[in-house]
């Protein structure tokens, strides 16, 4: 059984949108912070990992939302690195309210990237052992993702990568993509809907100086939005979000 | 003597830039959070204030920086609402490191805005009394601000207001302006310099749907940058930042 790690978090106004619900970028950032704390506690922090010339990157998230954390409440966040194979680590996060109800579940896929070649690197025993994750041979798939269909109408907005979007891995932080993805839906849509599930796949790094396009297509019948982040013709990230009316 | 309020804050990675220094928008957001906590403690929280049909807005900041808080450290933030006059409240924040050294001082000017007319409203005893601020008759000026000179060369970048930029006052949150102001300086400048002081004046609200321009002019001799945020020809915000080489 993989080691669990839990931490309380008090939700404050600058983590929330205008209605007081935690934003998705902040939800993701807080989850990643908790996993970094567990890594530090197990002496597998950033410095240790980078001493092998590699760094953790995120390749997928599948987020299931019962209710978003609200400003003023204290949530409890639990995580464990459940499984791993040759190239991927599968870590889950759970957000609970004070009564113990599950608010959000985040399934994530981590990989190691060689800092110099920017290519994926194998997961080694030395890095993974203290988490007591189960070694598996298969590759897990999280959430079916229906791609945006460029043959059908879609909208497209340009965004410029900002200095603050870049993290210590010298590329756009994975949480920032949600700003581009969600913002492209527009004020009225975001005001009237809340997300039920999010599936996202990162395909290519985005760097400072890039101008990205955020493409979005809404399936009105299922209230699903399909998203593509691209730099020129390069596909960098795809996502699908299921919504419900507020 | 005005009542003091202090809180510890642990600096985490998503509050920092790629070099591990706390970002200016986050510095401001954390300060405002601490002042909200003091207000809540004194039963002068948002709901109480809004029951009079008004809301707090920020009109000025003057920030003096010895060193920015760094990822992993715990800082102590102290605030008090020192003085007020007919229309303005003067509140100061101090950030200290664990040894008690002052890292950052933020002098701020708050005013009350009528939620419906969007005009300034008088500061009443009912709202201000519990803070035990000193009543003064004069209007304080914080930091001389040399304006950007449009007769001289400057650079200009467009930014679109995003959904997440809007706060519960239904306008762009005051911390967001720092994203536009700083980002316009570019990667190389931001990597090579750190701010010593910041003076900012908010003049006009910015709303969702606005496209703003961030203008910047650098005085190479003094290493001062002068900034203007405008919507069309409307001046919304002016700032001056003193820098030093890293």
Interface residues (C-beta under 8 A of the other chain):
Chain A: X12 X13 X14 X17 X18 X19 X20 X23 X25 X26 X29 X30 X32 X33 X36 X157 X160 X162 X163 X164 X166 X167 X168 X170 X173 X175 X179 X182 X183 X185 X186 X187 X190 X208 X209
Chain B: X12 X13 X14 X17 X18 X19 X20 X23 X25 X26 X29 X30 X32 X33 X36 X157 X160 X162 X163 X164 X166 X167 X168 X170 X173 X175 X179 X182 X183 X185 X186 X187 X190 X208 X209
